[in-house]
Amino acid sequence: LYVGKLALERGVVPLLAAFARTVGQRSDWNLVFAGTGPLKAELRAMADRLGVSDRVHWLEPRDVELPGLLGASTALAIPALSNEVVGRHAARALACGLPILAADLPRLRVFVEPEQNGLLVREGSVEAWAEAIQRTASSPMTRTRWARRSREIALERHSWPAVAARFEERFAEARARVEAK
């Protein structure tokens, strides 16, 4: 599953190419693009040229309930090419217990513990994305372990109690600095 803008800087072209080289050739795997953007027509044509158009599905984000889509997916792909992408859907994917394949960029590393709940992938590399997709597809037991760890990370780092505790900690630190002056 990819959720977001269909634009060049989002890395969707290498993702589609990698999918076509790997599990896109099988009848039991699909790639879902939930998004709109300037590359949609080009990506559709590319899927046709690569012979995977029947394995690639296109959803408008407003037409779908994101938690249900995340819960029905095998993994979330965040193939960003630049640090402008913040991975706003990654925390939701973690909450749904979804493994994450993300570009190895600073803003996305916070969501992925490599080999624990997904993989960090060299941005823009079709070969690296193909390897990551193949590894994810080849082991249901690994995906199950990654999914469990994703849920744990969501609770440890992104749940309301965890966020509130960090906020209170920061507030106490700031207060202590003010009182020390």
Accessible surface in RSA format (square Angstrom, percent):
REM  Atomic radii and reference values for relative SASA: ProtOr
REM  Chains: A
REM  Algorithm: Lee & Richards
REM  Probe-radius: 1.40
REM  Slices: 20
REM RES _ NUM      All-atoms   Total-Side   Main-Chain    Non-polar    All polar
REM                ABS   REL    ABS   REL    ABS   REL    ABS   REL    ABS   REL
RES LEU A   1    18.89  10.5   0.75   0.5  18.14  45.6   0.97   0.7  17.91  48.2
RES TYR A   2     6.30   2.9   6.30   3.6   0.00   0.0   5.37   4.0   0.93   1.1
RES VAL A   3    19.44  12.8   6.09   5.5  13.34  32.2   6.09   5.3  13.34  36.2
RES GLY A   4    15.78  19.5   0.00   N/A  15.78  19.5  15.76  43.2   0.02   0.1
RES LYS A   5    95.18  46.4  87.76  53.8   7.42  17.7  42.85  38.6  52.33  55.7
RES LEU A   6     0.00   0.0   0.00   0.0   0.00   0.0   0.00   0.0   0.00   0.0
RES ALA A   7     3.22   3.0   3.22   5.0   0.00   0.0   3.22   4.5   0.00   0.0
RES LEU A   8   111.87  62.3 108.88  77.9   2.99   7.5 108.88  76.5   2.99   8.1
RES GLU A   9    66.19  38.0  61.85  46.8   4.33  10.3  31.82  61.5  34.37  28.1
RES ARG A  10    64.74  27.2  63.95  32.6   0.78   1.9   1.39   1.9  63.34  38.4
RES GLY A  11     0.00   0.0   0.00   N/A   0.00   0.0   0.00   0.0   0.00   0.0
RES VAL A  12     0.00   0.0   0.00   0.0   0.00   0.0   0.00   0.0   0.00   0.0
RES VAL A  13    38.71  25.5  38.46  34.8   0.25   0.6  38.46  33.4   0.25   0.7
RES PRO A  14    16.27  11.9  15.97  14.6   0.30   1.1  16.27  13.4   0.00   0.0
RES LEU A  15     2.35   1.3   2.35   1.7   0.00   0.0   2.35   1.7   0.00   0.0
RES LEU A  16     0.00   0.0   0.00   0.0   0.00   0.0   0.00   0.0   0.00   0.0
RES ALA A  17    16.87  15.5  16.04  24.7   0.83   1.9  16.29  22.9   0.58   1.5
RES ALA A  18     0.00   0.0   0.00   0.0   0.00   0.0   0.00   0.0   0.00   0.0
RES PHE A  19     3.97   2.0   3.97   2.5   0.00   0.0   3.97   2.4   0.00   0.0
RES ALA A  20     6.27   5.8   4.32   6.7   1.95   4.4   4.47   6.3   1.80   4.8
RES ARG A  21   142.55  59.9 109.30  55.7  33.25  79.2  45.87  62.7  96.69  58.6
RES THR A  22    19.69  14.0   9.19   9.3  10.49  25.0  13.98  18.8   5.70   8.6
RES VAL A  23     1.29   0.9   1.08   1.0   0.21   0.5   1.29   1.1   0.00   0.0
RES GLY A  24     3.35   4.1   0.00   N/A   3.35   4.1   0.00   0.0   3.35   7.5
RES GLN A  25   120.15  67.2  85.13  62.2  35.02  83.4  42.53  90.5  77.62  58.9
RES ARG A  26    92.85  39.0  86.81  44.3   6.04  14.4  51.57  70.5  41.28  25.0
RES SER A  27    94.93  80.2  74.88  99.9  20.06  46.2  42.53  90.6  52.40  73.4
RES ASP A  28    95.63  67.0  64.03  63.7  31.60  74.7  44.31 104.3  51.32  51.2
RES TRP A  29    38.95  15.6  36.87  17.8   2.08   4.9  33.29  17.8   5.66   9.2
RES ASN A  30    64.36  44.4  44.16  42.7  20.20  48.6   7.79  18.8  56.57  54.7
RES LEU A  31     8.96   5.0   8.90   6.4   0.06   0.2   8.96   6.3   0.00   0.0
RES VAL A  32    29.19  19.2  28.82  26.1   0.37   0.9  28.82  25.0   0.37   1.0
RES PHE A  33     0.25   0.1   0.00   0.0   0.25   0.7   0.00   0.0   0.25   0.7
RES ALA A  34     0.69   0.6   0.69   1.1   0.00   0.0   0.69   1.0   0.00   0.0
RES GLY A  35     1.35   1.7   0.00   N/A   1.35   1.7   0.69   1.9   0.66   1.5
RES THR A  36    59.83  42.6  55.03  55.8   4.80  11.4  24.26  32.6  35.57  53.8
RES GLY A  37    29.03  35.8   0.00   N/A  29.03  35.8  15.11  41.5  13.92  31.2
RES PRO A  38   106.03  77.3  67.68  61.7  38.35 139.4  81.15  67.0  24.88 154.6
RES LEU A  39    19.67  11.0  19.67  14.1   0.00   0.0  19.67  13.8   0.00   0.0
RES LYS A  40    41.84  20.4  41.69  25.6   0.15   0.3  28.83  25.9  13.01  13.9
RES ALA A  41    78.59  72.3  67.58 104.3  11.02  25.1  71.14 100.2   7.45  19.7
RES GLU A  42    95.02  54.6  86.77  65.6   8.25  19.6  35.89  69.4  59.12  48.3
RES LEU A  43     0.20   0.1   0.20   0.1   0.00   0.0   0.20   0.1   0.00   0.0
RES ARG A  44   109.48  46.0 107.39  54.7   2.09   5.0  37.88  51.8  71.61  43.4
RES ALA A  45    43.56  40.1  38.18  58.9   5.38  12.2  41.75  58.8   1.81   4.8
RES MET A  46    21.35  11.1  21.35  14.1   0.00   0.0  15.06  12.8   6.29   8.3
RES ALA A  47     0.86   0.8   0.86   1.3   0.00   0.0   0.86   1.2   0.00   0.0
RES ASP A  48    91.31  64.0  73.40  73.1  17.91  42.3  26.65  62.7  64.66  64.5
RES ARG A  49   173.15  72.7 134.39  68.5  38.76  92.3  79.62 108.8  93.53  56.7
RES LEU A  50    70.92  39.5  53.42  38.2  17.50  44.0  57.59  40.4  13.32  35.9
RES GLY A  51    57.66  71.1   0.00   N/A  57.66  71.1  33.73  92.6  23.93  53.6
RES VAL A  52     0.21   0.1   0.21   0.2   0.00   0.0   0.21   0.2   0.00   0.0
RES SER A  53    53.68  45.4  41.14  54.9  12.53  28.9  15.12  32.2  38.56  54.0
RES ASP A  54    99.55  69.7  80.30  79.9  19.25  45.5  49.94 117.5  49.61  49.5
RES ARG A  55    42.73  17.9  42.73  21.8   0.00   0.0   7.36  10.1  35.37  21.4
RES VAL A  56     5.22   3.4   0.00   0.0   5.22  12.6   0.00   0.0   5.22  14.2
RES HIS A  57    76.10  41.6  73.63  51.2   2.46   6.3  50.73  52.3  25.36  29.5
RES TRP A  58    42.40  17.0  16.70   8.1  25.70  60.3   9.58   5.1  32.83  53.3
RES LEU A  59    56.82  31.6  54.26  38.8   2.56   6.4  56.68  39.8   0.14   0.4
RES GLU A  60    40.28  23.1  38.02  28.8   2.27   5.4  20.17  39.0  20.12  16.4
RES PRO A  61    60.43  44.0  49.95  45.5  10.48  38.1  51.22  42.3   9.21  57.2
RES ARG A  62   193.67  81.3 152.11  77.5  41.57  99.0  78.11 106.8 115.56  70.0
RES ASP A  63   104.01  72.9  67.19  66.9  36.82  87.1  31.59  74.4  72.42  72.2
RES VAL A  64    45.28  29.8  26.54  24.0  18.74  45.2  31.46  27.3  13.82  37.5
RES GLU A  65   130.98  75.2 116.61  88.2  14.37  34.2  47.82  92.5  83.15  67.9
RES LEU A  66    28.58  15.9  25.43  18.2   3.16   7.9  25.43  17.9   3.16   8.5
RES PRO A  67    76.74  55.9  72.16  65.8   4.58  16.7  72.64  60.0   4.10  25.5
RES GLY A  68    44.19  54.5   0.00   N/A  44.19  54.5  37.59 103.2   6.60  14.8
RES LEU A  69    24.72  13.8  18.72  13.4   6.00  15.1  22.52  15.8   2.20   5.9
RES LEU A  70     0.37   0.2   0.23   0.2   0.14   0.4   0.23   0.2   0.14   0.4
RES GLY A  71    53.14  65.5   0.00   N/A  53.14  65.5  23.11  63.4  30.03  67.3
RES ALA A  72    90.26  83.0  47.94  74.0  42.31  96.2  59.28  83.5  30.98  82.1
RES SER A  73    27.44  23.2   7.82  10.4  19.62  45.2   9.59  20.4  17.85  25.0
RES THR A  74    57.37  40.8  44.35  45.0  13.01  31.0  18.61  25.0  38.76  58.6
RES ALA A  75    12.64  11.6  10.38  16.0   2.26   5.1  10.38  14.6   2.26   6.0
RES LEU A  76     1.94   1.1   1.91   1.4   0.02   0.1   1.94   1.4   0.00   0.0
RES ALA A  77     7.81   7.2   6.50  10.0   1.31   3.0   6.50   9.2   1.31   3.5
RES ILE A  78    14.68   8.4  14.47  10.8   0.20   0.5  14.68  10.6   0.00   0.0
RES PRO A  79     1.35   1.0   0.74   0.7   0.62   2.2   0.74   0.6   0.62   3.8
RES ALA A  80     0.87   0.8   0.31   0.5   0.56   1.3   0.63   0.9   0.24   0.6
RES LEU A  81    63.31  35.3  44.48  31.8  18.83  47.3  44.48  31.2  18.83  50.7
RES SER A  82    34.11  28.8  29.90  39.9   4.22   9.7  33.54  71.4   0.57   0.8
RES ASN A  83    59.25  40.9  52.76  51.0   6.49  15.6  27.72  66.7  31.53  30.5
RES GLU A  84   136.48  78.4 113.89  86.2  22.59  53.8  47.55  92.0  88.93  72.6
RES VAL A  85    14.79   9.7  11.80  10.7   2.99   7.2  14.62  12.7   0.17   0.5
RES VAL A  86    76.33  50.2  68.19  61.7   8.14  19.6  68.19  59.3   8.14  22.1
RES GLY A  87     6.11   7.5   0.00   N/A   6.11   7.5   4.88  13.4   1.23   2.8
RES ARG A  88   174.82  73.4 153.35  78.2  21.46  51.1  59.85  81.8 114.97  69.7
RES HIS A  89    20.05  11.0  19.63  13.6   0.42   1.1  17.73  18.3   2.32   2.7
RES ALA A  90     0.00   0.0   0.00   0.0   0.00   0.0   0.00   0.0   0.00   0.0
RES ALA A  91    32.12  29.5  29.43  45.4   2.69   6.1  29.81  42.0   2.31   6.1
RES ARG A  92   117.44  49.3 113.79  58.0   3.65   8.7  33.31  45.5  84.13  51.0
RES ALA A  93     0.00   0.0   0.00   0.0   0.00   0.0   0.00   0.0   0.00   0.0
RES LEU A  94     0.00   0.0   0.00   0.0   0.00   0.0   0.00   0.0   0.00   0.0
RES ALA A  95    47.82  44.0  38.09  58.8   9.73  22.1  38.27  53.9   9.55  25.3
RES CYS A  96    49.86  37.7  19.09  21.3  30.78  72.3  10.35  26.2  39.51  42.6
RES GLY A  97    15.30  18.9   0.00   N/A  15.30  18.9   7.29  20.0   8.01  17.9
RES LEU A  98     5.92   3.3   5.92   4.2   0.00   0.0   5.92   4.2   0.00   0.0
RES PRO A  99     3.89   2.8   3.89   3.6   0.00   0.0   3.89   3.2   0.00   0.0
RES ILE A 100     0.00   0.0   0.00   0.0   0.00   0.0   0.00   0.0   0.00   0.0
RES LEU A 101     6.87   3.8   6.87   4.9   0.00   0.0   6.87   4.8   0.00   0.0
RES ALA A 102     0.43   0.4   0.43   0.7   0.00   0.0   0.43   0.6   0.00   0.0
RES ALA A 103     0.00   0.0   0.00   0.0   0.00   0.0   0.00   0.0   0.00   0.0
RES ASP A 104    53.89  37.8  48.09  47.9   5.80  13.7   4.91  11.6  48.98  48.8
RES LEU A 105    16.19   9.0  16.19  11.6   0.00   0.0  16.19  11.4   0.00   0.0
RES PRO A 106    76.71  55.9  62.21  56.7  14.50  52.7  64.27  53.1  12.44  77.3
RES ARG A 107   115.02  48.3 104.84  53.4  10.18  24.2  28.09  38.4  86.93  52.7
RES LEU A 108     0.35   0.2   0.29   0.2   0.06   0.1   0.29   0.2   0.06   0.2
RES ARG A 109   110.88  46.6 101.54  51.8   9.34  22.2  40.39  55.2  70.48  42.7
RES VAL A 110    78.44  51.6  67.97  61.5  10.47  25.2  77.39  67.2   1.05   2.8
RES PHE A 111    20.96  10.5  20.96  13.0   0.00   0.0  20.96  12.7   0.00   0.0
RES VAL A 112     5.12   3.4   0.00   0.0   5.12  12.3   0.04   0.0   5.08  13.8
RES GLU A 113    38.23  21.9  36.69  27.8   1.54   3.7  24.40  47.2  13.83  11.3
RES PRO A 114    72.59  52.9  62.59  57.1  10.00  36.3  62.59  51.7  10.00  62.1
RES GLU A 115    69.80  40.1  69.18  52.3   0.62   1.5  44.53  86.1  25.27  20.6
RES GLN A 116    86.12  48.2  85.41  62.4   0.70   1.7  17.39  37.0  68.73  52.1
RES ASN A 117     0.00   0.0   0.00   0.0   0.00   0.0   0.00   0.0   0.00   0.0
RES GLY A 118     0.00   0.0   0.00   N/A   0.00   0.0   0.00   0.0   0.00   0.0
RES LEU A 119    12.58   7.0  12.58   9.0   0.00   0.0  12.58   8.8   0.00   0.0
RES LEU A 120    45.04  25.1  18.67  13.4  26.36  66.3  18.67  13.1  26.36  70.9
RES VAL A 121     5.68   3.7   2.62   2.4   3.06   7.4   5.68   4.9   0.00   0.0
RES ARG A 122   154.81  65.0 146.33  74.6   8.48  20.2  65.79  89.9  89.03  54.0
RES GLU A 123    68.40  39.3  55.03  41.6  13.37  31.8  10.52  20.3  57.88  47.3
RES GLY A 124    33.34  41.1   0.00   N/A  33.34  41.1  12.88  35.3  20.46  45.8
RES SER A 125    10.85   9.2   3.84   5.1   7.01  16.1  10.65  22.7   0.20   0.3
RES VAL A 126    30.87  20.3  29.36  26.6   1.50   3.6  29.36  25.5   1.50   4.1
RES GLU A 127   107.45  61.7 100.68  76.2   6.77  16.1  57.51 111.2  49.94  40.8
RES ALA A 128    19.04  17.5  10.64  16.4   8.40  19.1  16.18  22.8   2.86   7.6
RES TRP A 129     0.45   0.2   0.45   0.2   0.00   0.0   0.00   0.0   0.45   0.7
RES ALA A 130    12.23  11.2  11.82  18.2   0.42   0.9  12.11  17.1   0.12   0.3
RES GLU A 131   111.81  64.2 104.97  79.4   6.84  16.3  35.90  69.4  75.91  62.0
RES ALA A 132     4.65   4.3   3.09   4.8   1.55   3.5   4.31   6.1   0.33   0.9
RES ILE A 133    16.13   9.2  15.25  11.4   0.88   2.1  15.64  11.3   0.49   1.3
RES GLN A 134    77.48  43.3  77.48  56.6   0.00   0.0  40.77  86.8  36.71  27.8
RES ARG A 135    95.22  40.0  89.35  45.5   5.87  14.0  35.02  47.9  60.21  36.5
RES THR A 136     3.52   2.5   3.49   3.5   0.03   0.1   3.51   4.7   0.01   0.0
RES ALA A 137     8.01   7.4   0.02   0.0   7.99  18.2   0.02   0.0   7.99  21.2
RES SER A 138    75.30  63.6  42.49  56.7  32.81  75.6  35.20  75.0  40.10  56.2
RES SER A 139    31.68  26.8  30.17  40.3   1.51   3.5  20.35  43.3  11.33  15.9
RES PRO A 140    83.01  60.5  81.66  74.4   1.35   4.9  82.13  67.8   0.88   5.5
RES MET A 141   163.13  84.5 154.95 102.6   8.17  19.5 116.97  99.5  46.15  61.1
RES THR A 142    27.44  19.5  26.03  26.4   1.41   3.3   7.80  10.5  19.64  29.7
RES ARG A 143    45.71  19.2  44.69  22.8   1.02   2.4   8.85  12.1  36.86  22.3
RES THR A 144    78.40  55.8  72.59  73.6   5.80  13.8  50.83  68.3  27.57  41.7
RES ARG A 145   106.20  44.6 105.17  53.6   1.04   2.5  60.05  82.1  46.16  28.0
RES TRP A 146     0.60   0.2   0.60   0.3   0.00   0.0   0.60   0.3   0.00   0.0
RES ALA A 147    26.76  24.6  25.78  39.8   0.98   2.2  26.09  36.7   0.67   1.8
RES ARG A 148   136.54  57.3 128.66  65.6   7.88  18.8  63.93  87.4  72.61  44.0
RES ARG A 149    48.84  20.5  48.02  24.5   0.82   2.0  19.33  26.4  29.52  17.9
RES SER A 150     0.00   0.0   0.00   0.0   0.00   0.0   0.00   0.0   0.00   0.0
RES ARG A 151   103.98  43.7 103.98  53.0   0.00   0.0  34.01  46.5  69.96  42.4
RES GLU A 152    72.61  41.7  71.47  54.1   1.15   2.7  28.11  54.4  44.51  36.3
RES ILE A 153     0.00   0.0   0.00   0.0   0.00   0.0   0.00   0.0   0.00   0.0
RES ALA A 154     5.07   4.7   3.70   5.7   1.37   3.1   3.90   5.5   1.17   3.1
RES LEU A 155    95.98  53.5  87.34  62.5   8.64  21.7  87.42  61.4   8.56  23.0
RES GLU A 156    98.23  56.4  72.82  55.1  25.41  60.5  46.34  89.6  51.88  42.4
RES ARG A 157    72.23  30.3  72.02  36.7   0.20   0.5  30.77  42.0  41.46  25.1
RES HIS A 158    57.27  31.3  34.80  24.2  22.47  57.5  23.07  23.8  34.20  39.8
RES SER A 159    26.85  22.7  17.09  22.8   9.76  22.5  23.24  49.5   3.62   5.1
RES TRP A 160   208.08  83.5 204.26  98.9   3.83   9.0 174.48  93.0  33.60  54.5
RES PRO A 161   102.78  74.9  88.94  81.1  13.84  50.3  97.79  80.7   4.99  31.0
RES ALA A 162    17.38  16.0   7.60  11.7   9.78  22.3  15.89  22.4   1.49   3.9
RES VAL A 163    55.42  36.5  54.74  49.6   0.68   1.6  54.76  47.6   0.67   1.8
RES ALA A 164    48.43  44.5  43.28  66.8   5.15  11.7  48.32  68.0   0.11   0.3
RES ALA A 165    58.74  54.0  50.06  77.2   8.68  19.7  53.56  75.4   5.18  13.7
RES ARG A 166    97.74  41.0  97.37  49.6   0.37   0.9  53.07  72.5  44.67  27.1
RES PHE A 167   138.37  69.2 133.84  82.9   4.53  11.8 138.02  83.7   0.35   1.0
RES GLU A 168   116.30  66.8 112.24  84.9   4.06   9.7  37.71  72.9  78.59  64.2
RES GLU A 169    93.72  53.8  85.22  64.5   8.50  20.2  31.67  61.3  62.05  50.7
RES ARG A 170   133.47  56.0 129.83  66.2   3.64   8.7  53.51  73.1  79.96  48.5
RES PHE A 171   126.52  63.3 121.31  75.1   5.21  13.6 126.27  76.6   0.25   0.7
RES ALA A 172    58.53  53.8  50.53  78.0   8.00  18.2  54.48  76.7   4.05  10.7
RES GLU A 173    77.38  44.4  71.66  54.2   5.72  13.6  36.14  69.9  41.24  33.7
RES ALA A 174    37.76  34.7  36.86  56.9   0.90   2.1  37.37  52.6   0.39   1.0
RES ARG A 175   143.97  60.4 138.23  70.5   5.74  13.7  37.68  51.5 106.29  64.4
RES ALA A 176    57.40  52.8  49.41  76.3   7.99  18.2  52.68  74.2   4.72  12.5
RES ARG A 177   147.09  61.8 142.70  72.7   4.38  10.4  70.22  96.0  76.87  46.6
RES VAL A 178   109.48  72.0 101.50  91.9   7.98  19.2 101.73  88.4   7.75  21.0
RES GLU A 179   118.07  67.8  84.07  63.6  34.00  80.9  44.42  85.9  73.66  60.1
RES ALA A 180    91.38  84.0  47.20  72.8  44.19 100.5  59.20  83.4  32.18  85.3
RES LYS A 181   211.46 103.2 145.38  89.2  66.09 157.4 109.57  98.6 101.90 108.5
END  Absolute sums over single chains surface
CHAIN  1 A     9624.2       8041.2       1583.1       5444.5       4179.8
END  Absolute sums over all chains
TOTAL          9624.2       8041.2       1583.1       5444.5       4179.8
